[in-house]
Amino acid sequence: MFWVLYNQSLIRWSEAFISSLGDSMSDLEYAELFYTTAMADDDYNPRQARLAQSIEHNVLLQSCVESKRLFINRVDLFAKARVLLLGQLWHSQQRFLVP
């Protein structure tokens, strides 16, 4: 059940972040938005902290793998959204743009 709630909060936060990206942003503005949208979600941060400290070591491997795949998918969405701000890059380069 924890993974379901964590995944929902990850999706909610990442959608808030992506939808708030401007057409033109400095690196500082991007980093501030990344931080403030994560901090604004009251569920995401506590779940992320709990996940890192204890939950991940005590759950079924399949649930953990599915959540990690979702996280990779969200990072890919961040990179695709960010590339619009910087111009056209190769897909392999986009992954390095997420802080």
C-alpha positions in Angstrom: 0.0 0.0 0.0 2.9 2.4 0.7 4.2 2.1 -2.8 0.8 3.0 -4.3 0.6 6.1 -2.1 4.3 7.0 -2.9 3.7 6.6 -6.6 0.6 8.7 -6.5 2.5 11.5 -4.7 5.4 11.2 -7.1 3.1 11.6 -10.1 1.3 14.5 -8.5 4.5 16.4 -7.7 6.1 15.8 -11.1 2.9 17.0 -12.9 2.9 20.1 -10.8 6.6 20.7 -11.6 6.2 20.1 -15.3 3.1 22.2 -15.7 4.8 25.1 -13.9 7.8 25.2 -16.3 8.0 28.5 -18.1 8.9 29.1 -21.7 12.2 30.6 -20.7 13.9 29.9 -17.3 17.3 30.4 -15.9 19.1 27.5 -14.2 18.3 29.1 -10.9 14.6 29.5 -11.7 14.5 25.9 -12.8 16.2 24.6 -9.6 14.0 26.8 -7.4 10.8 25.5 -9.1 12.0 21.9 -8.7 12.6 22.5 -5.0 9.4 24.5 -4.3 7.1 22.2 -6.1 8.5 19.2 -4.2 8.3 21.0 -0.9 4.7 22.2 -1.6 3.4 18.6 -1.7 2.8 17.6 1.9 2.7 13.9 1.1 5.7 13.5 -1.3 8.6 14.5 1.0 7.6 12.5 4.1 7.0 9.4 1.9 10.3 9.9 0.1 12.2 10.2 3.4 10.4 7.1 4.8 11.1 5.2 1.6 14.8 5.9 1.7 15.2 5.1 5.4 13.3 1.9 5.8 10.5 0.9 3.5 12.6 0.0 0.5 14.4 -2.7 2.4 11.3 -4.4 3.6 9.0 -4.7 0.6 8.5 -7.2 -2.2 11.2 -6.8 -4.9 8.5 -6.5 -7.7 6.8 -3.5 -6.0 10.2 -1.8 -5.6 11.1 -2.5 -9.3 7.7 -1.1 -10.5 8.2 2.1 -8.5 11.7 2.6 -9.7 10.5 2.2 -13.3 7.8 4.9 -12.6 10.5 7.2 -11.2 12.7 6.7 -14.3 9.6 7.5 -16.4 9.0 10.7 -14.5 12.7 11.8 -14.8 12.3 11.2 -18.6 9.3 13.5 -18.6 11.3 16.2 -16.7 14.1 15.9 -19.3 11.7 16.2 -22.2 10.0 19.3 -20.7 13.4 20.9 -19.9 14.7 20.3 -23.4 12.1 22.7 -24.7 13.7 25.4 -22.7 17.2 24.7 -23.9 16.7 23.8 -27.5 16.9 20.6 -29.3 19.2 18.0 -27.8 19.6 14.3 -28.4 17.4 12.2 -26.1 20.5 10.6 -24.4 21.7 14.1 -23.5 18.3 15.1 -22.0 18.7 12.8 -18.9 21.7 14.9 -17.7 19.6 18.0 -17.4 17.5 17.0 -14.4 19.1 18.2 -11.2 
